[in-house]
Amino acid sequence: MSDVFERGTDGPKVIVVGVDGSDTSLRAASYAAGLARRQHSRLVVVHVRTGFPPMAGLVPGSAAVAAETATEVSAELERMVVDGAAHIGIPVEFHSVRGDPFAELTRLADSLLADAVVVGASEQAGHRLVGSIAVRLVRSGRWPVTVVP
C-alpha cells in the first residue's frame, strides 16, 4: 500500500469550472453543477476578468467605468451561480480574479488539487487557429478537462 496522494480514485472531489458569462460557459457551469451534485463534489466556479477594453484608456474616465462594469458583471455572475447552486442543493465557492484565464484557472485548479476542470468551448473564430483556453488546458495534461459545447 502506498502513502502517495492520488487524485480522482473515488470520483472527483473538487471540480473547477470557468465562467465568463458566455452561453457555453454557463452551460459548462450547469454541467459541472450536475456532476458535483451527483458525485457529492466541491464545486468551485472561477470568473477571470481579463482587463479593460482596448479603448478604455483613450477616453477620460472610461477606465473607471470599465472597472465598474467588470465588477458588476462579476457580481451578477456570482449571484446567478449561488442562486443556481442553492436551487439544486449544492455548496459552491465563487472566485473572481483578474488575469489571464488560462493562468488563473491553472493556478486555482492546482492550488485546490482539482480532480476535474470544466470549461465552455470557445465561441471565437480565431481560437480554431491559435488555440482556446480549453485546448491549452487539455494540452497541459494536469487534470481531466471537459469541454462543453
N, C-alpha and C positions, 0 to 999 in steps of 0.2 A: 504494500500500500504506500502510495506516495503522498507527501505533505505539500505538493505543489498545487497552488490555486489553479483551478481550471474553470474557464467561463462556459456558460451555456450547457452544463451537464444535465440539469433538470429543467430545461426550458429557460427562456430569457427572464432574468430578474430585474434588469434595468433596460428600458427601451428609450432611446433618444430619437426625437423627431424634430426636424427643422421645418419652421413655418415662416412664410413671408407675406401671407395674405393672398397669394395666387390660388386659383381653383385647384391646381394639382397639389399644392402644399396643404390645403385644407382637407383634400381627400386623403393625403398621407397621414394627417393628424387623426382623421376618423378611423383609418385603418389601424394605426398604432394604438389608438384608444381601445378598439375592439380586441386587438391582440393582448394588450395589457389587462383588460378585463378577464379574458378567457384564461390567461396564464398567471393571473394574480401577480403581475409585474409592476414595478415602479415606472411610471410614465414621466419623462422629462421632456418638456416642449421648449424648444430654443428658437427665439426670434433674433436674427442677426441684422442689425441696422448697418448698412454699408457706407453711410456717409451722406454728404449733401449732393444734390443735383449739380451738374457741371456749371450751370449759370448762377448758382446761389451766391457766389461772391461778387458778381458783377453789379447787382442792384443793391443799393444801401438798405440794410435791414433784412435782406432776403435770407441771409444765413440764420438769423434768429427765427424767422418764420419757418424755414425748412426744419430746424431743430425742433420747434414746437409741433410741427406736423408729424415728424417722426415719432415723437413722444406720444402723441395722440393715437397714431396707428398702432404702436406697441401696446398702449393701454387697451385699445379696442380688441386687439388680438388676444390679450391676456383675459379680458372679460369673456370673450367667446370660448376660449379654451377651458376656463374654470367653470363656466356655466354648463358647457357640454359634458365635462367630466363629472360634474355633480349630477347631471341628468341620468348618466348611466352608472353612477355609484362607484367611481374610482378616484383615488387620490391622484393629484397631478402637481408637478412643480413647473413653474414657468420662469424661464431665464430670458431676459432681454439684454443683449450685449452689442457692442459696436465693434466692427472689424470686418475681416474677410470671412465670408460664410464658410468656406472650406476649413480655414484655420480654426475658427471658433467652434464649429461642430466637432472637429477632430480633437481640439483641446478639451472640450467638455466631455465628449464620449470617453476619452482616455482617463480623465480625472474621476469620472463616475464609474469606471470599469464597466462600461456599457456592454451588454450582450448582443444588442442589435441596434442598427441605425435605420431610420425610415425617412425618406425624402420624396418629394414630388418630382416628376420628370420635368425638365426644363421646357418652358414654352417659347424660348428664344431661338430663332433660326440659326444664329451664329454658333450656338453650342454644339451643333452637329459636327462642325469643323474643328473648333478649338477644344471642346470638351466641357461638359457641365460639371456642376458640383457633384452630382450623383456619380458620374463617371470617375471623377477624381477620388471620391470616397471608396468606390469599388476597387479601383486600382491600388489604393493604399493597403488593402488586404488586412485591415486590423479587426474588423467585425463583419458579421453578415449584414449586408445592406439590401434593403428592399426599396425599389423604386416604383412608386405608384403613378400610373398614367393619369 
